[in-house]
Amino acid sequence: MECGESDLNTVILHQGEQAGIPTSGISTSPYLPRAKYYALTGGKTNIGYVFQLSVKKPLNIDVTIYRVNDLIPHPAAHEDDDHILAANDCGRIPEIAIESISLVTNNT
């Protein structure tokens, strides 16, 4: 952690969500198997949804993308290659960032 507001603090606090701390960021992974894992709550549910998000559109709509592995030496889930999307006003990520939504099941 650093004193004051910083990108590093943003990412560290979001990583704390692993312990249930709510944040305004959205965790994403460039790897479909990891996205499916989270969509199915680690295998606890049979049906879920994977949202494919644009990498370029958020940058044009006041959203910052933080790559966790670049900022934290020991991220909570290194294999996710977690990218956190956070609206610069701490609000919602605009729907225009969504490219597609796919239904996933334990059988797909």
C-alpha positions as CSV (number, residue, x, y, z in Angstrom):
1,M,0.0,0.0,0.0
2,E,1.0,3.6,-0.6
3,C,0.0,6.8,1.1
4,G,-2.9,8.5,-0.6
5,E,-4.8,7.6,-3.7
6,S,-2.9,5.5,-6.2
7,D,-3.4,2.8,-8.9
8,L,-1.6,0.3,-6.7
9,N,-3.9,0.9,-3.8
10,T,-6.9,0.5,-6.1
11,V,-5.7,-2.9,-7.2
12,I,-4.7,-4.1,-3.7
13,L,-8.1,-3.1,-2.3
14,H,-9.8,-4.9,-5.2
15,Q,-7.7,-8.0,-4.6
16,G,-9.0,-7.9,-1.0
17,E,-12.4,-8.9,-2.5
18,Q,-11.1,-12.4,-2.2
19,A,-12.0,-11.8,1.5
20,G,-15.4,-10.3,0.7
21,I,-14.4,-6.6,0.6
22,P,-16.7,-4.9,-2.0
23,T,-15.2,-2.6,-4.7
24,S,-16.4,-0.8,-7.8
25,G,-14.0,-2.7,-10.1
26,I,-14.8,-5.7,-12.3
27,S,-12.3,-8.5,-12.4
28,T,-11.7,-10.0,-15.9
29,S,-9.5,-12.6,-17.4
30,P,-8.3,-12.9,-21.0
31,Y,-8.6,-16.7,-20.6
32,L,-12.0,-18.3,-21.3
33,P,-11.4,-21.3,-19.0
34,R,-10.8,-18.9,-16.1
35,A,-13.9,-16.8,-17.0
36,K,-16.0,-19.9,-17.2
37,Y,-14.6,-21.1,-13.8
38,Y,-15.9,-17.8,-12.2
39,A,-19.1,-17.8,-14.1
40,L,-19.9,-21.3,-12.7
41,T,-18.8,-20.2,-9.2
42,G,-15.9,-22.6,-9.2
43,G,-18.1,-25.5,-10.2
44,K,-20.8,-24.8,-7.5
45,T,-23.4,-23.9,-10.1
46,N,-24.4,-25.6,-13.4
47,I,-25.2,-22.5,-15.4
48,G,-23.5,-19.1,-15.7
49,Y,-22.7,-16.3,-18.1
50,V,-19.4,-15.1,-19.6
51,F,-19.3,-11.5,-20.7
52,Q,-16.7,-10.8,-23.4
53,L,-15.6,-7.2,-22.9
54,S,-13.8,-4.9,-25.4
55,V,-10.3,-4.0,-24.5
56,K,-10.4,-0.8,-26.6
57,K,-13.8,0.7,-25.9
58,P,-13.4,1.1,-22.1
59,L,-10.4,3.4,-22.7
60,N,-12.6,5.7,-24.7
61,I,-15.4,5.8,-22.1
62,D,-13.5,6.9,-19.0
63,V,-12.6,3.4,-17.7
64,T,-9.2,2.4,-16.5
65,I,-7.8,-1.1,-16.9
66,Y,-5.3,-2.4,-14.3
67,R,-3.4,-5.6,-15.0
68,V,-3.0,-7.1,-11.5
69,N,0.1,-9.2,-12.4
70,D,2.0,-6.0,-13.4
71,L,1.2,-4.2,-10.1
72,I,1.2,-6.8,-7.4
73,P,4.0,-9.3,-6.8
74,H,1.8,-12.0,-5.4
75,P,-1.8,-11.7,-6.7
76,A,-4.6,-13.7,-5.2
77,A,-5.0,-15.8,-8.4
78,H,-1.9,-15.3,-10.6
79,E,-3.3,-17.8,-13.2
80,D,-6.3,-15.6,-13.9
81,D,-4.1,-12.8,-15.4
82,D,-6.7,-10.6,-13.8
83,H,-7.4,-7.2,-15.4
84,I,-9.6,-4.9,-13.3
85,L,-11.8,-2.5,-15.1
86,A,-12.8,0.5,-13.0
87,A,-14.9,3.5,-14.0
88,N,-12.9,6.7,-13.3
89,D,-15.9,8.2,-11.5
90,C,-16.3,4.9,-9.4
91,G,-19.6,4.4,-11.1
92,R,-20.8,1.7,-13.5
93,I,-18.9,0.3,-16.4
94,P,-20.9,1.4,-19.5
95,E,-22.8,-1.4,-21.3
96,I,-21.0,-0.3,-24.6
97,A,-17.9,-2.2,-23.2
98,I,-19.8,-5.6,-23.6
99,E,-19.0,-7.3,-26.9
100,S,-21.0,-10.5,-26.2
101,I,-22.7,-12.6,-23.5
102,S,-22.4,-16.4,-23.6
103,L,-24.3,-19.0,-21.6
104,V,-21.9,-21.6,-20.1
105,T,-22.6,-24.8,-18.4
106,N,-20.6,-27.5,-16.7
107,N,-21.0,-29.5,-19.9
108,T,-19.5,-26.8,-22.3
